[in-house]
Amino acid sequence: MRAISISNDIIPIAEFKTNISRWFKILQTSGHPLIITQNSKPAGVLLSASDYDDLVYRKSFLDSVEQGMVDADSGLTMTTEELRNSLNSRRSEGNSCG
């Protein structure tokens, strides 16, 4: 996602509504999110689908890292050997079901 261009990427909701198709085309080609204002205040942000997917992926990744740090701080860790044994045990259980 590119940085917001103050002069091009902030639009009033009335302008957005009357030219919605045009704004979606601009969104796709510019790579910039659109800030939509209502009563001169930011009311929403329009992102491309790929920018949204990137944000969701990054949030999920950062949440996982944060959880890992909490677990490590709490002592919820395994040695490499403990992890191997746990994985091997799970694999054995999975193979015996079929």
Biopython code that builds the backbone (N, CA, C, O; Angstrom):
import numpy as np
from Bio.PDB.StructureBuilder import StructureBuilder

atoms = [
    (1, "MET", "N", (0.852, -1.172, 0.000)),
    (1, "MET", "CA", (0.000, 0.000, 0.000)),
    (1, "MET", "C", (0.900, 1.238, 0.000)),
    (1, "MET", "O", (1.860, 1.327, 0.765)),
    (2, "ARG", "N", (0.574, 2.164, -0.854)),
    (2, "ARG", "CA", (1.338, 3.400, -0.958)),
    (2, "ARG", "C", (0.850, 4.429, 0.049)),
    (2, "ARG", "O", (-0.243, 4.313, 0.604)),
    (3, "ALA", "N", (1.673, 5.423, 0.269)),
    (3, "ALA", "CA", (1.304, 6.504, 1.190)),
    (3, "ALA", "C", (0.135, 7.301, 0.611)),
    (3, "ALA", "O", (-0.077, 7.347, -0.601)),
    (4, "ILE", "N", (-0.599, 7.914, 1.502)),
    (4, "ILE", "CA", (-1.747, 8.721, 1.096)),
    (4, "ILE", "C", (-1.270, 10.048, 0.536)),
    (4, "ILE", "O", (-0.382, 10.689, 1.098)),
    (5, "SER", "N", (-1.865, 10.450, -0.569)),
    (5, "SER", "CA", (-1.604, 11.759, -1.150)),
    (5, "SER", "C", (-2.721, 12.690, -0.686)),
    (5, "SER", "O", (-3.875, 12.527, -1.081)),
    (6, "ILE", "N", (-2.376, 13.659, 0.149)),
    (6, "ILE", "CA", (-3.376, 14.553, 0.731)),
    (6, "ILE", "C", (-4.218, 15.240, -0.352)),
    (6, "ILE", "O", (-5.431, 15.377, -0.198)),
    (7, "SER", "N", (-3.591, 15.664, -1.426)),
    (7, "SER", "CA", (-4.329, 16.408, -2.449)),
    (7, "SER", "C", (-5.197, 15.519, -3.340)),
    (7, "SER", "O", (-6.146, 16.013, -3.948)),
    (8, "ASN", "N", (-4.897, 14.219, -3.432)),
    (8, "ASN", "CA", (-5.635, 13.345, -4.350)),
    (8, "ASN", "C", (-6.476, 12.260, -3.684)),
    (8, "ASN", "O", (-7.411, 11.745, -4.299)),
    (9, "ASP", "N", (-6.165, 11.908, -2.457)),
    (9, "ASP", "CA", (-6.755, 10.717, -1.866)),
    (9, "ASP", "C", (-7.761, 10.993, -0.751)),
    (9, "ASP", "O", (-8.250, 10.053, -0.123)),
    (10, "ILE", "N", (-8.074, 12.238, -0.497)),
    (10, "ILE", "CA", (-9.083, 12.581, 0.494)),
    (10, "ILE", "C", (-10.251, 13.217, -0.243)),
    (10, "ILE", "O", (-10.106, 14.251, -0.896)),
    (11, "ILE", "N", (-11.421, 12.575, -0.127)),
    (11, "ILE", "CA", (-12.581, 13.048, -0.897)),
    (11, "ILE", "C", (-13.832, 13.095, -0.014)),
    (11, "ILE", "O", (-14.001, 12.258, 0.872)),
    (12, "PRO", "N", (-14.693, 14.062, -0.256)),
    (12, "PRO", "CA", (-15.964, 14.104, 0.468)),
    (12, "PRO", "C", (-16.882, 12.970, 0.012)),
    (12, "PRO", "O", (-16.828, 12.538, -1.139)),
    (13, "ILE", "N", (-17.706, 12.505, 0.911)),
    (13, "ILE", "CA", (-18.604, 11.389, 0.604)),
    (13, "ILE", "C", (-19.536, 11.699, -0.563)),
    (13, "ILE", "O", (-19.848, 10.810, -1.357)),
    (14, "ALA", "N", (-19.985, 12.956, -0.677)),
    (14, "ALA", "CA", (-20.888, 13.319, -1.784)),
    (14, "ALA", "C", (-20.187, 13.116, -3.129)),
    (14, "ALA", "O", (-20.789, 12.604, -4.072)),
    (15, "GLU", "N", (-18.927, 13.513, -3.217)),
    (15, "GLU", "CA", (-18.168, 13.323, -4.461)),
    (15, "GLU", "C", (-17.939, 11.842, -4.723)),
    (15, "GLU", "O", (-18.029, 11.386, -5.863)),
    (16, "PHE", "N", (-17.645, 11.098, -3.674)),
    (16, "PHE", "CA", (-17.445, 9.661, -3.827)),
    (16, "PHE", "C", (-18.714, 8.988, -4.361)),
    (16, "PHE", "O", (-18.647, 8.168, -5.277)),
    (17, "LYS", "N", (-19.856, 9.333, -3.794)),
    (17, "LYS", "CA", (-21.121, 8.711, -4.199)),
    (17, "LYS", "C", (-21.473, 9.028, -5.650)),
    (17, "LYS", "O", (-21.987, 8.163, -6.359)),
    (18, "THR", "N", (-21.207, 10.251, -6.101)),
    (18, "THR", "CA", (-21.586, 10.606, -7.471)),
    (18, "THR", "C", (-20.631, 10.037, -8.512)),
    (18, "THR", "O", (-20.993, 9.908, -9.681)),
    (19, "ASN", "N", (-19.409, 9.694, -8.094)),
    (19, "ASN", "CA", (-18.410, 9.176, -9.041)),
    (19, "ASN", "C", (-17.806, 7.862, -8.549)),
    (19, "ASN", "O", (-16.607, 7.635, -8.709)),
    (20, "ILE", "N", (-18.616, 7.008, -7.959)),
    (20, "ILE", "CA", (-18.093, 5.808, -7.315)),
    (20, "ILE", "C", (-17.299, 4.914, -8.266)),
    (20, "ILE", "O", (-16.242, 4.398, -7.903)),
    (21, "SER", "N", (-17.802, 4.736, -9.461)),
    (21, "SER", "CA", (-17.110, 3.892, -10.436)),
    (21, "SER", "C", (-15.726, 4.450, -10.756)),
    (21, "SER", "O", (-14.746, 3.709, -10.831)),
    (22, "ARG", "N", (-15.663, 5.753, -10.941)),
    (22, "ARG", "CA", (-14.382, 6.422, -11.232)),
    (22, "ARG", "C", (-13.397, 6.233, -10.071)),
    (22, "ARG", "O", (-12.215, 5.973, -10.294)),
    (23, "TRP", "N", (-13.888, 6.363, -8.832)),
    (23, "TRP", "CA", (-13.002, 6.239, -7.676)),
    (23, "TRP", "C", (-12.476, 4.813, -7.517)),
    (23, "TRP", "O", (-11.334, 4.612, -7.104)),
    (24, "PHE", "N", (-13.301, 3.832, -7.842)),
    (24, "PHE", "CA", (-12.818, 2.450, -7.785)),
    (24, "PHE", "C", (-11.716, 2.215, -8.824)),
    (24, "PHE", "O", (-10.742, 1.515, -8.547)),
    (25, "LYS", "N", (-11.863, 2.791, -10.002)),
    (25, "LYS", "CA", (-10.810, 2.669, -11.018)),
    (25, "LYS", "C", (-9.529, 3.349, -10.550)),
    (25, "LYS", "O", (-8.437, 2.809, -10.728)),
    (26, "ILE", "N", (-9.658, 4.529, -9.952)),
    (26, "ILE", "CA", (-8.487, 5.247, -9.441)),
    (26, "ILE", "C", (-7.816, 4.436, -8.333)),
    (26, "ILE", "O", (-6.589, 4.344, -8.275)),
    (27, "LEU", "N", (-8.625, 3.854, -7.462)),
    (27, "LEU", "CA", (-8.100, 3.035, -6.380)),
    (27, "LEU", "C", (-7.257, 1.886, -6.927)),
    (27, "LEU", "O", (-6.171, 1.610, -6.418)),
    (28, "GLN", "N", (-7.754, 1.226, -7.951)),
    (28, "GLN", "CA", (-7.038, 0.091, -8.540)),
    (28, "GLN", "C", (-5.743, 0.504, -9.227)),
    (28, "GLN", "O", (-4.746, -0.214, -9.153)),
    (29, "THR", "N", (-5.751, 1.651, -9.894)),
    (29, "THR", "CA", (-4.567, 2.059, -10.643)),
    (29, "THR", "C", (-3.537, 2.790, -9.797)),
    (29, "THR", "O", (-2.337, 2.662, -10.043)),
    (30, "SER", "N", (-3.981, 3.554, -8.803)),
    (30, "SER", "CA", (-3.035, 4.357, -8.019)),
    (30, "SER", "C", (-2.357, 3.562, -6.913)),
    (30, "SER", "O", (-1.213, 3.841, -6.553)),
    (31, "GLY", "N", (-3.059, 2.574, -6.374)),
    (31, "GLY", "CA", (-2.504, 1.835, -5.245)),
    (31, "GLY", "C", (-2.614, 2.594, -3.935)),
    (31, "GLY", "O", (-2.130, 2.130, -2.903)),
    (32, "HIS", "N", (-3.249, 3.760, -3.970)),
    (32, "HIS", "CA", (-3.428, 4.583, -2.769)),
    (32, "HIS", "C", (-4.789, 4.294, -2.153)),
    (32, "HIS", "O", (-5.771, 4.140, -2.880)),
    (33, "PRO", "N", (-4.869, 4.216, -0.831)),
    (33, "PRO", "CA", (-6.195, 4.132, -0.223)),
    (33, "PRO", "C", (-6.904, 5.476, -0.354)),
    (33, "PRO", "O", (-6.254, 6.512, -0.501)),
    (34, "LEU", "N", (-8.215, 5.461, -0.303)),
    (34, "LEU", "CA", (-8.999, 6.695, -0.343)),
    (34, "LEU", "C", (-9.555, 6.977, 1.046)),
    (34, "LEU", "O", (-10.132, 6.095, 1.682)),
    (35, "ILE", "N", (-9.382, 8.203, 1.511)),
    (35, "ILE", "CA", (-9.989, 8.647, 2.755)),
    (35, "ILE", "C", (-11.280, 9.367, 2.374)),
    (35, "ILE", "O", (-11.258, 10.346, 1.627)),
    (36, "ILE", "N", (-12.392, 8.879, 2.886)),
    (36, "ILE", "CA", (-13.690, 9.480, 2.574)),
    (36, "ILE", "C", (-14.134, 10.280, 3.790)),
    (36, "ILE", "O", (-14.179, 9.770, 4.909)),
    (37, "THR", "N", (-14.463, 11.549, 3.543)),
    (37, "THR", "CA", (-14.855, 12.424, 4.651)),
    (37, "THR", "C", (-16.360, 12.660, 4.651)),
    (37, "THR", "O", (-17.029, 12.576, 3.621)),
    (38, "GLN", "N", (-16.859, 12.954, 5.830)),
    (38, "GLN", "CA", (-18.256, 13.327, 6.000)),
    (38, "GLN", "C", (-18.273, 14.478, 6.996)),
    (38, "GLN", "O", (-17.742, 14.362, 8.101)),
    (39, "ASN", "N", (-18.879, 15.578, 6.602)),
    (39, "ASN", "CA", (-18.860, 16.799, 7.413)),
    (39, "ASN", "C", (-17.424, 17.235, 7.731)),
    (39, "ASN", "O", (-17.116, 17.661, 8.843)),
    (40, "SER", "N", (-16.570, 17.115, 6.731)),
    (40, "SER", "CA", (-15.162, 17.528, 6.795)),
    (40, "SER", "C", (-14.315, 16.720, 7.776)),
    (40, "SER", "O", (-13.225, 17.154, 8.147)),
    (41, "LYS", "N", (-14.795, 15.564, 8.199)),
    (41, "LYS", "CA", (-14.034, 14.699, 9.106)),
    (41, "LYS", "C", (-13.879, 13.330, 8.460)),
    (41, "LYS", "O", (-14.781, 12.871, 7.760)),
    (42, "PRO", "N", (-12.748, 12.674, 8.687)),
    (42, "PRO", "CA", (-12.576, 11.332, 8.127)),
    (42, "PRO", "C", (-13.688, 10.402, 8.597)),
    (42, "PRO", "O", (-13.958, 10.308, 9.794)),
    (43, "ALA", "N", (-14.334, 9.715, 7.656)),
    (43, "ALA", "CA", (-15.435, 8.813, 7.991)),
    (43, "ALA", "C", (-15.122, 7.366, 7.620)),
    (43, "ALA", "O", (-15.708, 6.441, 8.183)),
    (44, "GLY", "N", (-14.210, 7.167, 6.684)),
    (44, "GLY", "CA", (-13.880, 5.809, 6.264)),
    (44, "GLY", "C", (-12.686, 5.785, 5.348)),
    (44, "GLY", "O", (-12.247, 6.815, 4.836)),
    (45, "VAL", "N", (-12.169, 4.595, 5.150)),
    (45, "VAL", "CA", (-11.024, 4.385, 4.266)),
    (45, "VAL", "C", (-11.387, 3.266, 3.301)),
    (45, "VAL", "O", (-11.872, 2.212, 3.713)),
    (46, "LEU", "N", (-11.155, 3.496, 2.042)),
    (46, "LEU", "CA", (-11.402, 2.483, 1.021)),
    (46, "LEU", "C", (-10.054, 1.958, 0.536)),
    (46, "LEU", "O", (-9.195, 2.718, 0.090)),
    (47, "LEU", "N", (-9.892, 0.628, 0.636)),
    (47, "LEU", "CA", (-8.656, -0.029, 0.212)),
    (47, "LEU", "C", (-8.944, -0.976, -0.934)),
    (47, "LEU", "O", (-10.075, -1.435, -1.101)),
    (48, "SER", "N", (-7.929, -1.269, -1.718)),
    (48, "SER", "CA", (-8.078, -2.316, -2.720)),
    (48, "SER", "C", (-8.166, -3.655, -1.993)),
    (48, "SER", "O", (-7.744, -3.776, -0.843)),
    (49, "ALA", "N", (-8.711, -4.646, -2.667)),
    (49, "ALA", "CA", (-8.839, -5.968, -2.057)),
    (49, "ALA", "C", (-7.476, -6.537, -1.672)),
    (49, "ALA", "O", (-7.343, -7.154, -0.615)),
    (50, "SER", "N", (-6.473, -6.339, -2.507)),
    (50, "SER", "CA", (-5.145, -6.882, -2.188)),
    (50, "SER", "C", (-4.514, -6.155, -1.001)),
    (50, "SER", "O", (-3.834, -6.783, -0.190)),
    (51, "ASP", "N", (-4.727, -4.845, -0.886)),
    (51, "ASP", "CA", (-4.220, -4.119, 0.287)),
    (51, "ASP", "C", (-4.905, -4.604, 1.562)),
    (51, "ASP", "O", (-4.264, -4.749, 2.603)),
    (52, "TYR", "N", (-6.204, -4.851, 1.473)),
    (52, "TYR", "CA", (-6.926, -5.383, 2.622)),
    (52, "TYR", "C", (-6.369, -6.752, 3.019)),
    (52, "TYR", "O", (-6.109, -7.003, 4.196)),
    (53, "ASP", "N", (-6.188, -7.635, 2.033)),
    (53, "ASP", "CA", (-5.636, -8.962, 2.314)),
    (53, "ASP", "C", (-4.263, -8.853, 2.976)),
    (53, "ASP", "O", (-3.970, -9.581, 3.925)),
    (54, "ASP", "N", (-3.423, -7.946, 2.477)),
    (54, "ASP", "CA", (-2.097, -7.738, 3.071)),
    (54, "ASP", "C", (-2.204, -7.302, 4.532)),
    (54, "ASP", "O", (-1.465, -7.794, 5.385)),
    (55, "LEU", "N", (-3.116, -6.386, 4.817)),
    (55, "LEU", "CA", (-3.292, -5.922, 6.198)),
    (55, "LEU", "C", (-3.766, -7.046, 7.115)),
    (55, "LEU", "O", (-3.284, -7.179, 8.239)),
    (56, "VAL", "N", (-4.699, -7.847, 6.640)),
    (56, "VAL", "CA", (-5.209, -8.962, 7.444)),
    (56, "VAL", "C", (-4.090, -9.973, 7.696)),
    (56, "VAL", "O", (-3.946, -10.470, 8.813)),
    (57, "TYR", "N", (-3.300, -10.278, 6.669)),
    (57, "TYR", "CA", (-2.192, -11.217, 6.817)),
    (57, "TYR", "C", (-1.175, -10.684, 7.821)),
    (57, "TYR", "O", (-0.734, -11.418, 8.705)),
    (58, "ARG", "N", (-0.801, -9.414, 7.693)),
    (58, "ARG", "CA", (0.178, -8.822, 8.616)),
    (58, "ARG", "C", (-0.335, -8.829, 10.050)),
    (58, "ARG", "O", (0.415, -9.121, 10.981)),
    (59, "LYS", "N", (-1.615, -8.507, 10.225)),
    (59, "LYS", "CA", (-2.199, -8.513, 11.565)),
    (59, "LYS", "C", (-2.144, -9.907, 12.154)),
    (59, "LYS", "O", (-1.773, -10.074, 13.315)),
    (60, "SER", "N", (-2.505, -10.907, 11.372)),
    (60, "SER", "CA", (-2.469, -12.290, 11.831)),
    (60, "SER", "C", (-1.040, -12.696, 12.204)),
    (60, "SER", "O", (-0.822, -13.338, 13.231)),
    (61, "PHE", "N", (-0.077, -12.323, 11.371)),
    (61, "PHE", "CA", (1.325, -12.642, 11.635)),
    (61, "PHE", "C", (1.797, -11.975, 12.929)),
    (61, "PHE", "O", (2.411, -12.623, 13.777)),
    (62, "LEU", "N", (1.511, -10.684, 13.075)),
    (62, "LEU", "CA", (1.936, -9.962, 14.279)),
    (62, "LEU", "C", (1.257, -10.511, 15.529)),
    (62, "LEU", "O", (1.881, -10.579, 16.588)),
    (63, "ASP", "N", (-0.014, -10.905, 15.425)),
    (63, "ASP", "CA", (-0.702, -11.528, 16.555)),
    (63, "ASP", "C", (-0.019, -12.837, 16.946)),
    (63, "ASP", "O", (0.118, -13.135, 18.133)),
    (64, "SER", "N", (0.408, -13.614, 15.958)),
    (64, "SER", "CA", (1.103, -14.877, 16.231)),
    (64, "SER", "C", (2.442, -14.639, 16.912)),
    (64, "SER", "O", (2.802, -15.346, 17.853)),
    (65, "VAL", "N", (3.171, -13.647, 16.438)),
    (65, "VAL", "CA", (4.460, -13.314, 17.048)),
    (65, "VAL", "C", (4.247, -12.870, 18.489)),
    (65, "VAL", "O", (4.974, -13.290, 19.390)),
    (66, "GLU", "N", (3.240, -12.012, 18.705)),
    (66, "GLU", "CA", (2.948, -11.541, 20.057)),
    (66, "GLU", "C", (2.587, -12.706, 20.970)),
    (66, "GLU", "O", (3.053, -12.766, 22.108)),
    (67, "GLN", "N", (1.753, -13.640, 20.482)),
    (67, "GLN", "CA", (1.396, -14.797, 21.299)),
    (67, "GLN", "C", (2.631, -15.641, 21.606)),
    (67, "GLN", "O", (2.777, -16.143, 22.721)),
    (68, "GLY", "N", (3.502, -15.795, 20.643)),
    (68, "GLY", "CA", (4.743, -16.543, 20.873)),
    (68, "GLY", "C", (5.610, -15.890, 21.935)),
    (68, "GLY", "O", (6.220, -16.580, 22.751)),
    (69, "MET", "N", (5.668, -14.583, 21.929)),
    (69, "MET", "CA", (6.463, -13.874, 22.937)),
    (69, "MET", "C", (5.843, -14.031, 24.328)),
    (69, "MET", "O", (6.559, -14.203, 25.314)),
    (70, "VAL", "N", (4.511, -13.971, 24.403)),
    (70, "VAL", "CA", (3.818, -14.171, 25.680)),
    (70, "VAL", "C", (4.088, -15.587, 26.187)),
    (70, "VAL", "O", (4.387, -15.789, 27.364)),
    (71, "ASP", "N", (3.979, -16.562, 25.285)),
    (71, "ASP", "CA", (4.247, -17.945, 25.672)),
    (71, "ASP", "C", (5.685, -18.117, 26.162)),
    (71, "ASP", "O", (5.917, -18.783, 27.171)),
    (72, "ALA", "N", (6.645, -17.528, 25.464)),
    (72, "ALA", "CA", (8.043, -17.633, 25.865)),
    (72, "ALA", "C", (8.266, -16.980, 27.225)),
    (72, "ALA", "O", (8.959, -17.536, 28.077)),
    (73, "ASP", "N", (7.683, -15.809, 27.429)),
    (73, "ASP", "CA", (7.814, -15.124, 28.716)),
    (73, "ASP", "C", (7.183, -15.929, 29.850)),
    (73, "ASP", "O", (7.617, -15.836, 30.998)),
    (74, "SER", "N", (6.157, -16.719, 29.527)),
    (74, "SER", "CA", (5.460, -17.533, 30.532)),
    (74, "SER", "C", (6.125, -18.893, 30.737)),
    (74, "SER", "O", (5.695, -19.686, 31.575)),
    (75, "GLY", "N", (7.172, -19.149, 29.967)),
    (75, "GLY", "CA", (7.866, -20.428, 30.102)),
    (75, "GLY", "C", (7.237, -21.554, 29.309)),
    (75, "GLY", "O", (7.613, -22.712, 29.487)),
    (76, "LEU", "N", (6.298, -21.246, 28.446)),
    (76, "LEU", "CA", (5.650, -22.273, 27.627)),
    (76, "LEU", "C", (6.489, -22.530, 26.375)),
    (76, "LEU", "O", (6.119, -22.151, 25.264)),
    (77, "THR", "N", (7.616, -23.180, 26.591)),
    (77, "THR", "CA", (8.534, -23.451, 25.495)),
    (77, "THR", "C", (8.878, -24.932, 25.469)),
    (77, "THR", "O", (8.614, -25.653, 26.432)),
    (78, "MET", "N", (9.459, -25.379, 24.381)),
    (78, "MET", "CA", (9.918, -26.759, 24.223)),
    (78, "MET", "C", (11.335, -26.732, 23.688)),
    (78, "MET", "O", (11.723, -25.824, 22.953)),
    (79, "THR", "N", (12.090, -27.732, 24.063)),
    (79, "THR", "CA", (13.387, -27.914, 23.432)),
    (79, "THR", "C", (13.142, -28.507, 22.053)),
    (79, "THR", "O", (12.033, -28.949, 21.753)),
    (80, "THR", "N", (14.145, -28.516, 21.234)),
    (80, "THR", "CA", (14.015, -29.108, 19.902)),
    (80, "THR", "C", (13.640, -30.578, 20.013)),
    (80, "THR", "O", (12.802, -31.069, 19.256)),
    (81, "GLU", "N", (14.258, -31.278, 20.952)),
    (81, "GLU", "CA", (13.965, -32.702, 21.127)),
    (81, "GLU", "C", (12.524, -32.924, 21.586)),
    (81, "GLU", "O", (11.867, -33.853, 21.114)),
    (82, "GLU", "N", (12.028, -32.099, 22.486)),
    (82, "GLU", "CA", (10.634, -32.216, 22.931)),
    (82, "GLU", "C", (9.670, -31.972, 21.768)),
    (82, "GLU", "O", (8.662, -32.666, 21.638)),
    (83, "LEU", "N", (9.979, -30.995, 20.933)),
    (83, "LEU", "CA", (9.137, -30.704, 19.772)),
    (83, "LEU", "C", (9.132, -31.877, 18.801)),
    (83, "LEU", "O", (8.076, -32.263, 18.298)),
    (84, "ARG", "N", (10.307, -32.445, 18.534)),
    (84, "ARG", "CA", (10.384, -33.599, 17.629)),
    (84, "ARG", "C", (9.564, -34.767, 18.165)),
    (84, "ARG", "O", (8.829, -35.411, 17.417)),
    (85, "ASN", "N", (9.691, -35.036, 19.451)),
    (85, "ASN", "CA", (8.938, -36.142, 20.050)),
    (85, "ASN", "C", (7.435, -35.892, 19.960)),
    (85, "ASN", "O", (6.666, -36.807, 19.665)),
    (86, "SER", "N", (7.021, -34.661, 20.213)),
    (86, "SER", "CA", (5.597, -34.317, 20.136)),
    (86, "SER", "C", (5.073, -34.485, 18.712)),
    (86, "SER", "O", (3.998, -35.048, 18.505)),
    (87, "LEU", "N", (5.827, -34.000, 17.738)),
    (87, "LEU", "CA", (5.406, -34.131, 16.338)),
    (87, "LEU", "C", (5.363, -35.587, 15.899)),
    (87, "LEU", "O", (4.427, -36.011, 15.220)),
    (88, "ASN", "N", (6.380, -36.352, 16.288)),
    (88, "ASN", "CA", (6.400, -37.772, 15.933)),
    (88, "ASN", "C", (5.215, -38.511, 16.558)),
    (88, "ASN", "O", (4.617, -39.382, 15.926)),
    (89, "SER", "N", (4.884, -38.165, 17.784)),
    (89, "SER", "CA", (3.743, -38.779, 18.467)),
    (89, "SER", "C", (2.442, -38.455, 17.738)),
    (89, "SER", "O", (1.602, -39.334, 17.544)),
    (90, "ARG", "N", (2.277, -37.215, 17.340)),
    (90, "ARG", "CA", (1.064, -36.822, 16.607)),
    (90, "ARG", "C", (0.974, -37.532, 15.261)),
    (90, "ARG", "O", (-0.104, -37.948, 14.836)),
    (91, "ARG", "N", (2.118, -37.665, 14.599)),
    (91, "ARG", "CA", (2.117, -38.371, 13.306)),
    (91, "ARG", "C", (1.724, -39.831, 13.485)),
    (91, "ARG", "O", (0.973, -40.386, 12.683)),
    (92, "SER", "N", (2.241, -40.443, 14.544)),
    (92, "SER", "CA", (1.917, -41.859, 14.802)),
    (92, "SER", "C", (0.427, -42.013, 15.086)),
    (92, "SER", "O", (-0.200, -42.959, 14.609)),
    (93, "GLU", "N", (-0.148, -41.087, 15.864)),
    (93, "GLU", "CA", (-1.568, -41.153, 16.169)),
    (93, "GLU", "C", (-2.405, -40.977, 14.897)),
    (93, "GLU", "O", (-3.429, -41.639, 14.721)),
    (94, "GLY", "N", (-1.964, -40.089, 14.026)),
    (94, "GLY", "CA", (-2.695, -39.845, 12.773)),
    (94, "GLY", "C", (-2.656, -41.029, 11.840)),
    (94, "GLY", "O", (-3.636, -41.310, 11.150)),
    (95, "ASN", "N", (-1.528, -41.734, 11.806)),
    (95, "ASN", "CA", (-1.396, -42.896, 10.933)),
    (95, "ASN", "C", (-2.197, -44.091, 11.427)),
    (95, "ASN", "O", (-2.635, -44.911, 10.620)),
    (96, "SER", "N", (-2.395, -44.205, 12.728)),
    (96, "SER", "CA", (-3.110, -45.363, 13.265)),
    (96, "SER", "C", (-4.613, -45.258, 13.066)),
    (96, "SER", "O", (-5.325, -46.256, 13.177)),
    (97, "CYS", "N", (-5.108, -44.042, 12.768)),
    (97, "CYS", "CA", (-6.550, -43.858, 12.568)),
    (97, "CYS", "C", (-7.004, -44.318, 11.198)),
    (97, "CYS", "O", (-8.185, -44.618, 11.023)),
    (98, "GLY", "N", (-6.120, -44.386, 10.222)),
    (98, "GLY", "CA", (-6.537, -44.661, 8.866)),
    (98, "GLY", "C", (-6.434, -46.073, 8.547)),
    (98, "GLY", "O", (-6.751, -46.478, 7.428)),
]
sb = StructureBuilder()
sb.init_structure("model")
sb.init_model(0)
sb.init_chain("A")
sb.init_seg("    ")
for serial, (resi, resn, name, xyz) in enumerate(atoms, 1):
    if name == "N":
        sb.init_residue(resn, " ", resi, " ")
    sb.init_atom(name, np.array(xyz, "f"), 0.0, 1.0, " ", f" {name:<3s}", serial, name[0])
structure = sb.get_structure()
